[in-house]
Amino acid sequence: MEELPQVYFRAIEKISRLLTEGTDFRQTMYNVLVRLARQTGMKRGMISLYRRDLEEIHVDISYGIPESRGPVFYRLGEGVTGKVVATGRPLAIPRLDREPMFLDRTGARRDIDRSTLAFICVPIRYAGEVVGALSVDRAARDADLKTEVAFLEVVANLLAPQVHARRVKDENIKLREALGRHGPLGTIVGNAASMRVVAEQLQQVADSDVTVLITGETGTGKGLVAAEIHQRSRRRKDPFVRLNCAAIPENLVESELYGHEKGAFTGALERRIGKFEQAGGGTIFLDEIGELPLASQTKLLHVLEERRFERVGGGATIRAAARVVAATNRNLEAEVSAGGFRSDLYYRLNVFPIHLPPLRERGADVIMLADYFVKKIGEKQGRPIDRIDSSALDLLISYHWPGNVRELQNCLERAVLLATDGVIHGYHLPPSLQAAEGGEVLPEEGRTDFASLVRAYETTLIVEALKKSRGNQTRAAALLGTTKRVVQYKVSTYGIDYKKFAGINVGDDR
């Protein structure tokens, strides 16, 4: 900072004032770009937002650039802006005519000699995450790129709280729109690239009779995908029958699958219709197929190949007309190698594999799913929830979700029950999320101590007050009904950066 010319210090002072006094995000950001042009000579400025839900960088605010016919965006890693957002590192280009990576999607330099232009793009970071990018043109002959990169990084830090809040607001609007209609996954919520692959696979296989094997960790939604396949198929009017192979004693597996006749074994007091027979011409979903005993695997393979079976203790042949969809959280290839699963049955089931990614690899789908569950659970319990605040959102995004979507749903059921003001706060989430976010080690058996819960609660209250007071600790103390000295002590103890709230617009919070 000491090495920056005075003109840049004056510009920083003006920009800080704009951010503090401005109330409209777009107008404030536009005014910042105007200030950069008039006070430092930087032209054609752009502020771009990284949309996690789309994995795209959208040019949101621009100055000195003609209006485009449609939205201008970059894929993550695409062009200079995409690379800056993907890597989190600034890029300075001395001459645009020598940089093939520069795409000029806006067309603003189409009629300009690019050899006269330099280009600088820096990431906008909030809480350690890249939320967007700030970029400008500069006359190549006047450019001091090292100094100007340092200056623009300072400006980007000033913009970060409002850019983050704007991005959360935009994503929230889009996600709520998405929740109001059926997407490519039907009743399954998700927009990550990996889930789009699942959507394409569903579309391809649903209306066929092909056997499907769904793989993925526990809690990823394999049962939902199986049900969606059935609902999209021509068999949708026939039954969808589910059998959890892990929940059946080994000596009763064949009775569950194929049924039995009265007196077939001790305790068989009457005829029983098995799952294959119940499914008729519909779909039978064999969940946790990797848990099926070897002896039962042999019989199942025979049924799949011959498309017929007999009840246990019976002689009549019954046609197996149902389509088979199976699922497992095991690595069946490894099980085959180890001798725990028949290779011929594996190949018979694995005709059309669909893999469900774990929640920790689905990025902004956590936000979409959280919105979906909160709305659904709130309606069911008669406790409508208006929003999820940023402290809770940060916990949800940063957690690693070993239990996947099922764990997320359980967390939000608890949070909806605890919420009293129509808002889910960070302290409404389970202790496991609080401890994970704070980097603390959970006590034995996954419990957390009282102190960590108090810390999470106090941190959320203080952060909310600082947002409302735009980082003013005296006003935050008044909102909380305490003294400035207490707030300062807690801010210091909990490591809260109160300065980052100086320009935030609380209306943009969830």
C-alpha positions as a printed NumPy array, in Angstrom:
array([[  0.   ,   0.   ,   0.   ],
       [  2.879,   2.449,   0.794],
       [  4.215,   2.096,  -2.756],
       [  0.981,   3.128,  -4.461],
       [  0.943,   6.619,  -6.035],
       [ -1.218,   9.217,  -4.279],
       [ -3.752,   9.17 ,  -7.11 ],
       [ -4.587,   5.583,  -6.206],
       [ -4.963,   6.402,  -2.515],
       [ -7.396,   9.171,  -3.437],
       [ -9.302,   6.771,  -5.69 ],
       [ -9.52 ,   4.193,  -2.877],
       [-10.888,   6.848,  -0.556],
       [-13.561,   7.877,  -3.106],
       [-14.509,   4.269,  -3.841],
       [-14.83 ,   3.472,  -0.122],
       [-17.211,   6.413,   0.226],
       [-19.261,   5.267,  -2.765],
       [-19.612,   1.805,  -1.27 ],
       [-20.609,   3.132,   2.145],
       [-23.16 ,   5.63 ,   0.84 ],
       [-24.603,   3.644,  -2.067],
       [-27.844,   1.723,  -1.623],
       [-28.413,   0.314,  -5.124],
       [-25.9  ,  -2.395,  -6.043],
       [-25.812,  -1.866,  -9.802],
       [-25.596,   1.915,  -9.6  ],
       [-22.912,   1.762,  -6.916],
       [-20.757,  -0.676,  -8.885],
       [-21.194,   1.398, -12.047],
       [-20.084,   4.5  , -10.127],
       [-16.986,   2.628,  -8.968],
       [-16.044,   1.848, -12.585],
       [-16.657,   5.476, -13.562],
       [-14.368,   6.578, -10.716],
       [-11.632,   4.207, -11.933],
       [-11.858,   5.683, -15.422],
       [-11.923,   9.341, -14.407],
       [ -9.364,   9.221, -11.626],
       [ -6.852,   6.619, -12.835],
       [ -7.354,   6.527, -16.611],
       [ -8.501,   2.879, -16.615],
       [-11.069,   2.27 , -19.368],
       [-13.728,  -0.298, -20.202],
       [-14.206,  -1.686, -16.716],
       [-16.202,  -4.833, -15.958],
       [-17.402,  -6.479, -12.769],
       [-18.258, -10.134, -13.294],
       [-20.026, -12.492, -10.868],
       [-19.202, -16.177, -10.528],
       [-22.479, -18.121, -10.532],
       [-21.822, -21.338,  -8.587],
       [-25.16 , -22.821,  -9.608],
       [-24.27 , -22.544, -13.316],
       [-20.466, -22.798, -13.013],
       [-20.27 , -19.671, -15.19 ],
       [-18.889, -16.14 , -14.836],
       [-21.438, -13.508, -15.883],
       [-20.495,  -9.919, -16.799],
       [-22.852,  -8.041, -14.484],
       [-21.714,  -4.382, -14.532],
       [-19.696,  -2.623, -17.238],
       [-18.542,   0.885, -18.149],
       [-17.307,   2.056, -21.536],
       [-18.579,  -1.103, -23.228],
       [-21.483,  -1.065, -25.706],
       [-24.63 ,  -2.902, -24.704],
       [-24.677,  -6.521, -25.801],
       [-27.632,  -8.199, -27.483],
       [-27.583, -10.938, -24.905],
       [-25.827, -11.94 , -21.665],
       [-22.034, -12.135, -21.741],
       [-20.546, -15.013, -19.786],
       [-17.502, -17.273, -19.571],
       [-17.206, -20.882, -18.523],
       [-14.938, -21.548, -15.579],
       [-11.369, -21.431, -16.959],
       [-12.451, -19.947, -20.288],
       [-10.689, -16.803, -21.497],
       [ -8.768, -14.436, -19.245],
       [-11.705, -13.781, -16.908],
       [-12.568, -17.478, -16.602],
       [ -8.967, -18.34 , -15.828],
       [ -8.677, -15.647, -13.14 ],
       [-11.824, -16.917, -11.393],
       [-10.749, -20.559, -11.701],
       [ -7.208, -19.993, -10.368],
       [ -7.88 , -17.105,  -7.977],
       [ -4.803, -15.309,  -9.354],
       [ -4.663, -11.945, -11.194],
       [ -3.577, -11.659, -14.813],
       [ -1.967,  -8.627, -16.453],
       [ -1.564,  -8.572, -20.245],
       [  0.878,  -5.914, -21.56 ],
       [ -0.484,  -6.014, -25.135],
       [ -3.832,  -7.508, -26.085],
       [ -2.789,  -8.261, -29.678],
       [ -0.325, -10.859, -28.329],
       [ -2.762, -12.706, -26.075],
       [ -4.811, -15.423, -27.839],
       [ -6.624, -16.262, -24.582],
       [ -8.363, -12.859, -24.634],
       [-11.802, -13.467, -26.174],
       [-13.446,  -9.984, -26.164],
       [-16.929, -11.477, -25.777],
       [-18.4  ,  -7.973, -25.467],
       [-16.948,  -6.891, -28.834],
       [-15.788,  -3.601, -27.28 ],
       [-12.296,  -3.786, -28.831],
       [-13.414,  -4.904, -32.272],
       [-12.518,  -1.564, -33.889],
       [ -9.576,  -0.685, -31.627],
       [ -5.906,  -1.39 , -32.301],
       [ -5.247,  -4.021, -29.624],
       [ -1.524,  -3.377, -29.707],
       [ -2.226,  -0.106, -27.874],
       [ -4.137,  -1.792, -25.044],
       [ -3.109,  -3.535, -21.842],
       [ -5.628,  -5.573, -19.838],
       [ -5.784,  -6.344, -16.122],
       [ -8.128,  -8.783, -14.405],
       [ -8.111,  -9.525, -10.658],
       [-10.256, -11.936,  -8.617],
       [-12.841, -10.657,  -6.145],
       [-12.588, -12.75 ,  -2.985],
       [-14.962, -13.033,  -0.047],
       [-14.188, -15.216,   2.976],
       [-11.476, -17.019,   1.   ],
       [-13.724, -17.836,  -1.97 ],
       [-13.57 , -16.253,  -5.43 ],
       [-16.962, -14.625,  -6.015],
       [-16.209, -12.668,  -9.176],
       [-13.648, -10.635, -11.103],
       [-12.78 ,  -6.974, -11.741],
       [-11.186,  -6.143, -15.088],
       [-10.083,  -2.975, -16.911],
       [ -8.321,  -1.812, -20.062],
       [ -5.274,   0.425, -19.883],
       [ -3.258,   2.287, -22.498],
       [ -0.279,  -0.008, -23.051],
       [  2.261,   2.817, -23.182],
       [  1.203,   4.193, -19.768],
       [  0.759,   0.898, -17.956],
       [  2.626,   0.101, -14.747],
       [  1.086,  -3.339, -14.474],
       [  2.649,  -4.446, -11.188],
       [  1.444,  -1.328,  -9.364],
       [ -1.968,  -1.351, -11.019],
       [ -2.58 ,  -5.009, -10.188],
       [ -1.835,  -4.222,  -6.523],
       [ -4.231,  -1.252,  -6.659],
       [ -7.049,  -3.221,  -8.289],
       [ -6.65 ,  -6.021,  -5.73 ],
       [ -7.312,  -3.437,  -3.004],
       [-10.39 ,  -2.206,  -4.901],
       [-11.591,  -5.806,  -5.354],
       [-11.328,  -6.371,  -1.603],
       [-13.508,  -3.303,  -1.028],
       [-16.105,  -4.581,  -3.504],
       [-16.151,  -8.151,  -2.172],
       [-18.877,  -7.939,   0.545],
       [-21.419,  -6.363,  -1.81 ],
       [-20.499,  -8.631,  -4.743],
       [-20.903, -11.681,  -2.49 ],
       [-24.272, -10.457,  -1.205],
       [-25.438,  -9.746,  -4.767],
       [-24.39 , -13.188,  -5.938],
       [-26.257, -14.89 ,  -3.086],
       [-29.356, -12.854,  -3.928],
       [-29.158, -13.719,  -7.657],
       [-28.649, -17.407,  -6.95 ],
       [-31.528, -17.386,  -4.512],
       [-33.883, -15.901,  -7.103],
       [-32.828, -18.389,  -9.769],
       [-33.03 , -21.333,  -7.412],
       [-36.521, -20.415,  -6.249],
       [-37.567, -20.154,  -9.898],
       [-36.06 , -23.585, -10.539],
       [-37.883, -25.078,  -7.578],
       [-41.181, -23.896,  -9.007],
       [-40.922, -26.152, -12.028],
       [-39.763, -29.63 , -12.978],
       [-36.161, -29.558, -14.172],
       [-34.274, -32.125, -16.283],
       [-34.083, -34.389, -13.222],
       [-37.811, -34.315, -12.592],
       [-38.47 , -34.687,  -8.877],
       [-34.729, -34.781,  -8.128],
       [-33.19 , -31.415,  -7.259],
       [-29.788, -30.644,  -8.774],
       [-28.003, -28.479, -11.318],
       [-24.326, -29.446, -10.963],
       [-22.549, -30.614, -14.121],
       [-22.374, -34.157, -12.729],
       [-26.129, -34.135, -12.106],
       [-26.773, -32.906, -15.635],
       [-24.985, -36.051, -16.814],
       [-27.371, -38.072, -14.633],
       [-30.306, -36.189, -16.192],
       [-29.117, -37.096, -19.697],
       [-28.725, -40.731, -18.697],
       [-32.216, -40.788, -17.209],
       [-33.607, -39.396, -20.429],
       [-31.796, -42.044, -22.472],
       [-32.68 , -45.117, -20.43 ],
       [-36.037, -44.424, -18.773],
       [-38.401, -45.563, -21.497],
       [-36.483, -48.716, -22.381],
       [-36.499, -52.147, -20.748],
       [-32.758, -52.142, -20.071],
       [-31.534, -53.191, -16.611],
       [-30.013, -50.25 , -14.723],
       [-27.362, -50.317, -11.978],
       [-27.229, -47.151,  -9.839],
       [-24.061, -46.619,  -7.807],
       [-23.112, -44.002,  -5.239],
       [-22.452, -43.413,  -1.573],
       [-25.14 , -43.908,   1.05 ],
       [-27.603, -41.026,   1.07 ],
       [-26.974, -39.768,  -2.474],
       [-30.547, -40.483,  -3.617],
       [-30.286, -43.785,  -5.474],
       [-33.855, -44.684,  -4.545],
       [-35.138, -41.373,  -5.933],
       [-33.379, -41.997,  -9.245],
       [-34.848, -45.505,  -9.446],
       [-38.34 , -44.101,  -8.826],
       [-37.771, -41.376, -11.43 ],
       [-36.757, -44.008, -14.008],
       [-40.011, -45.842, -13.307],
       [-42.113, -42.664, -13.533],
       [-40.63 , -41.791, -16.923],
       [-41.074, -45.277, -18.349],
       [-44.02 , -46.839, -20.161],
       [-44.428, -49.014, -17.028],
       [-45.393, -46.023, -14.848],
       [-49.01 , -47.247, -14.43 ],
       [-47.786, -50.572, -13.038],
       [-46.305, -51.028,  -9.527],
       [-42.897, -49.777,  -8.378],
       [-41.755, -52.344,  -5.801],
       [-38.702, -51.843,  -3.629],
       [-36.654, -54.439,  -1.755],
       [-33.718, -53.594,   0.515],
       [-31.466, -56.619,   0.183],
       [-29.465, -55.625,   3.269],
       [-32.524, -55.753,   5.523],
       [-33.541, -59.363,   4.885],
       [-32.189, -62.4  ,   6.788],
       [-30.294, -64.71 ,   4.445],
       [-32.769, -67.585,   4.887],
       [-35.715, -65.37 ,   3.848],
       [-34.248, -63.68 ,   0.733],
       [-35.801, -66.073,  -1.796],
       [-39.168, -65.949,  -0.046],
       [-39.124, -62.137,  -0.233],
       [-38.123, -62.108,  -3.884],
       [-40.193, -64.951,  -5.297],
       [-42.78 , -65.756,  -2.62 ],
       [-43.558, -69.128,  -1.026],
       [-46.337, -71.684,  -0.776],
       [-48.082, -72.62 ,   2.449],
       [-46.002, -75.171,   4.364],
       [-42.863, -74.579,   2.285],
       [-40.832, -74.207,   5.494],
       [-41.4  , -73.837,   9.228],
       [-43.496, -70.74 ,   9.814],
       [-44.928, -70.626,   6.277],
       [-48.52 , -70.659,   7.445],
       [-49.964, -69.296,   4.212],
       [-49.049, -68.524,   0.627],
       [-46.914, -65.392,   0.21 ],
       [-46.587, -63.344,  -2.989],
       [-42.975, -62.238,  -3.604],
       [-41.679, -58.893,  -4.842],
       [-41.217, -59.992,  -8.454],
       [-44.808, -61.148,  -8.567],
       [-46.058, -57.971,  -6.848],
       [-44.249, -55.816,  -9.414],
       [-46.021, -57.534, -12.32 ],
       [-45.172, -55.557, -15.446],
       [-43.814, -52.603, -13.439],
       [-40.37 , -52.071, -11.926],
       [-38.616, -53.946,  -9.129],
       [-35.909, -51.927,  -7.357],
       [-33.267, -54.085,  -5.687],
       [-31.572, -51.699,  -3.276],
       [-28.194, -52.604,  -1.718],
       [-27.771, -55.435,  -4.219],
       [-24.16 , -55.861,  -3.049],
       [-25.463, -57.323,   0.232],
       [-27.195, -60.237,  -1.49 ],
       [-25.765, -63.629,  -0.353],
       [-23.875, -65.635,  -2.989],
       [-26.454, -68.433,  -3.   ],
       [-29.234, -65.933,  -3.689],
       [-27.139, -64.285,  -6.41 ],
       [-27.156, -67.566,  -8.352],
       [-30.943, -67.806,  -8.26 ],
       [-31.37 , -64.126,  -9.199],
       [-29.063, -64.534, -12.199],
       [-31.177, -67.465, -13.386],
       [-34.382, -65.409, -13.039],
       [-32.899, -62.468, -14.95 ],
       [-31.748, -64.725, -17.775],
       [-34.796, -66.969, -18.03 ],
       [-37.39 , -64.318, -17.036],
       [-39.28 , -66.88 , -14.942],
       [-39.262, -68.244, -11.383],
       [-41.133, -70.517,  -8.947],
       [-42.327, -69.72 ,  -5.47 ],
       [-40.397, -71.457,  -2.678],
       [-42.033, -74.852,  -2.199],
       [-44.078, -74.469,  -5.388],
       [-43.921, -76.082,  -8.815],
       [-45.778, -73.566, -10.999],
       [-43.624, -71.384, -13.233],
       [-44.36 , -67.658, -13.031],
       [-43.217, -65.154, -15.635],
       [-40.876, -62.401, -14.381],
       [-42.225, -59.466, -16.381],
       [-40.862, -56.626, -14.213],
       [-37.991, -54.401, -15.211],
       [-35.02 , -54.592, -12.813],
       [-33.261, -51.524, -11.405],
       [-30.545, -52.247,  -8.845],
       [-28.445, -50.008,  -6.596],
       [-25.396, -50.338,  -4.389],
       [-22.972, -48.223,  -2.37 ],
       [-20.291, -50.871,  -2.804],
       [-17.599, -51.175,  -5.472],
       [-18.968, -54.292,  -7.156],
       [-15.936, -54.683,  -9.413],
       [-13.759, -54.983,  -6.31 ],
       [-16.314, -57.368,  -4.793],
       [-16.122, -59.526,  -7.918],
       [-12.318, -59.609,  -7.698],
       [-12.537, -60.566,  -4.028],
       [-15.056, -63.317,  -4.734],
       [-17.893, -61.654,  -2.843],
       [-20.085, -61.038,  -5.894],
       [-20.706, -63.161,  -8.973],
       [-19.083, -61.708, -12.06 ],
       [-21.848, -62.99 , -14.386],
       [-24.545, -61.352, -12.236],
       [-22.558, -58.113, -12.107],
       [-22.34 , -57.957, -15.906],
       [-26.041, -58.825, -16.17 ],
       [-26.958, -55.943, -13.873],
       [-24.434, -53.431, -15.164],
       [-26.032, -53.023, -18.596],
       [-26.635, -49.301, -18.076],
       [-24.725, -47.859, -15.096],
       [-25.645, -44.512, -13.511],
       [-23.319, -43.045, -10.891],
       [-24.584, -40.48 ,  -8.371],
       [-21.892, -38.066,  -7.123],
       [-21.522, -37.341,  -3.401],
       [-22.992, -34.043,  -2.215],
       [-19.544, -32.603,  -1.417],
       [-18.77 , -32.694,  -5.164],
       [-21.978, -30.975,  -6.267],
       [-21.028, -27.389,  -5.435],
       [-23.964, -24.986,  -5.323],
       [-26.478, -27.855,  -5.369],
       [-26.21 , -27.656,  -1.572],
       [-27.946, -24.265,  -1.752],
       [-30.615, -25.521,  -4.134],
       [-31.293, -28.594,  -2.018],
       [-31.363, -26.546,   1.187],
       [-33.978, -24.196,  -0.299],
       [-35.999, -27.16 ,  -1.525],
       [-35.962, -29.026,   1.796],
       [-36.679, -25.922,   3.869],
       [-39.705, -25.112,   1.726],
       [-40.955, -28.708,   1.706],
       [-40.365, -29.351,   5.424],
       [-41.763, -25.955,   6.44 ],
       [-44.995, -26.586,   4.554],
       [-45.314, -30.087,   5.978],
       [-44.76 , -28.936,   9.575],
       [-46.799, -25.736,   9.217],
       [-43.713, -23.629,   9.98 ],
       [-42.998, -21.49 ,   6.886],
       [-39.369, -20.365,   6.558],
       [-38.598, -17.121,   4.725],
       [-34.858, -17.497,   4.283],
       [-31.594, -19.114,   5.317],
       [-29.187, -16.487,   6.659],
       [-25.604, -16.18 ,   5.46 ],
       [-24.067, -17.724,   8.602],
       [-26.116, -20.901,   8.084],
       [-25.42 , -20.834,   4.359],
       [-21.661, -20.66 ,   4.979],
       [-21.876, -23.669,   7.319],
       [-23.887, -25.671,   4.782],
       [-21.47 , -24.916,   1.944],
       [-18.275, -25.57 ,   3.918],
       [-19.393, -28.878,   5.491],
       [-18.206, -32.1  ,   3.82 ],
       [-21.548, -34.015,   4.122],
       [-20.457, -37.621,   4.765],
       [-24.156, -38.588,   4.9  ],
       [-24.872, -36.754,   1.629],
       [-28.382, -35.546,   0.723],
       [-30.036, -37.607,   3.453],
       [-27.873, -35.927,   6.109],
       [-28.669, -32.486,   4.683],
       [-32.399, -33.205,   4.854],
       [-32.136, -34.385,   8.464],
       [-30.157, -31.259,   9.41 ],
       [-32.79 , -28.99 ,   7.92 ],
       [-35.683, -30.851,   9.553],
       [-34.045, -30.042,  12.876],
       [-33.38 , -26.433,  11.862],
       [-36.987, -25.83 ,  10.778],
       [-38.198, -27.093,  14.165],
       [-35.834, -24.756,  16.02 ],
       [-36.459, -21.627,  13.916],
       [-38.813, -19.172,  15.63 ],
       [-38.581, -16.083,  13.413],
       [-38.986, -17.591,   9.94 ],
       [-35.2  , -17.566,   9.453],
       [-32.722, -20.425,   9.751],
       [-29.603, -19.169,  11.526],
       [-26.253, -20.891,  11.874],
       [-26.953, -21.875,  15.474],
       [-30.026, -23.836,  14.354],
       [-27.796, -26.343,  12.535],
       [-26.45 , -29.456,  14.289],
       [-23.302, -29.259,  16.456],
       [-21.371, -31.381,  13.934],
       [-21.569, -28.547,  11.388],
       [-20.57 , -25.934,  13.978],
       [-17.488, -27.883,  15.014],
       [-16.479, -28.664,  11.43 ],
       [-16.719, -25.005,  10.438],
       [-14.697, -23.821,  13.392],
       [-12.006, -26.425,  12.866],
       [-12.666, -27.912,  16.3  ],
       [-12.379, -31.61 ,  17.097],
       [-15.646, -33.223,  18.1  ],
       [-15.687, -34.925,  21.495],
       [-16.183, -38.681,  21.751],
       [-19.268, -40.123,  20.025],
       [-19.749, -37.006,  17.885],
       [-20.974, -34.754,  20.729],
       [-19.943, -31.128,  20.972],
       [-19.583, -29.157,  24.188],
       [-21.746, -26.359,  25.511],
       [-19.053, -23.734,  24.906],
       [-18.938, -24.402,  21.158],
       [-22.713, -24.046,  20.908],
       [-22.574, -20.74 ,  22.799],
       [-19.78 , -19.554,  20.531],
       [-21.758, -20.433,  17.39 ],
       [-24.854, -18.672,  18.729],
       [-22.995, -15.52 ,  19.77 ],
       [-21.032, -15.378,  16.507],
       [-24.237, -15.53 ,  14.468],
       [-25.908, -12.782,  16.528],
       [-22.876, -10.503,  16.308],
       [-22.41 , -11.05 ,  12.57 ],
       [-26.086, -10.288,  11.919],
       [-25.846,  -7.091,  13.992],
       [-22.644,  -6.034,  12.217],
       [-24.343,  -6.531,   8.86 ],
       [-27.269,  -4.371,   9.885],
       [-24.921,  -1.696,  11.238],
       [-22.505,  -1.996,   8.284],
       [-19.6  ,  -2.869,  10.542],
       [-20.223,  -0.141,  13.119],
       [-19.566,  -1.836,  16.463],
       [-21.278,   0.864,  18.512],
       [-24.504,   0.505,  16.539],
       [-24.173,  -3.291,  16.601],
       [-23.923,  -3.163,  20.402],
       [-27.087,  -1.041,  20.555],
       [-28.943,  -3.555,  18.367],
       [-27.845,  -6.364,  20.676],
       [-28.686,  -4.464,  23.85 ],
       [-25.115,  -4.571,  25.15 ],
       [-22.016,  -2.358,  25.266],
       [-19.445,  -1.632,  22.597],
       [-16.746,  -3.053,  24.901],
       [-18.528,  -6.439,  24.979],
       [-18.929,  -6.499,  21.191],
       [-15.262,  -5.567,  20.68 ],
       [-14.197,  -8.324,  23.065],
       [-16.314, -10.964,  21.267],
       [-15.166,  -9.751,  17.825],
       [-11.565, -10.149,  18.947],
       [-12.129, -13.485,  20.714],
       [-14.028, -15.091,  17.825],
       [-11.864, -13.581,  15.073],
       [-14.741, -11.755,  13.344],
       [-13.634,  -9.331,  10.612],
       [-16.089,  -6.491,  11.264],
       [-14.553,  -4.31 ,   8.527],
       [-15.825,  -6.563,   5.741],
       [-19.409,  -5.582,   6.6  ],
       [-18.786,  -1.878,   5.963],
       [-20.393,  -1.88 ,   2.517],
       [-22.828,  -4.775,   2.718],
       [-26.476,  -4.284,   1.816],
       [-28.486,  -6.278,   4.339],
       [-31.405,  -6.478,   1.921],
       [-29.33 ,  -8.85 ,  -0.185],
       [-29.053, -11.465,   2.551],
       [-31.18 , -14.559,   2.456]])
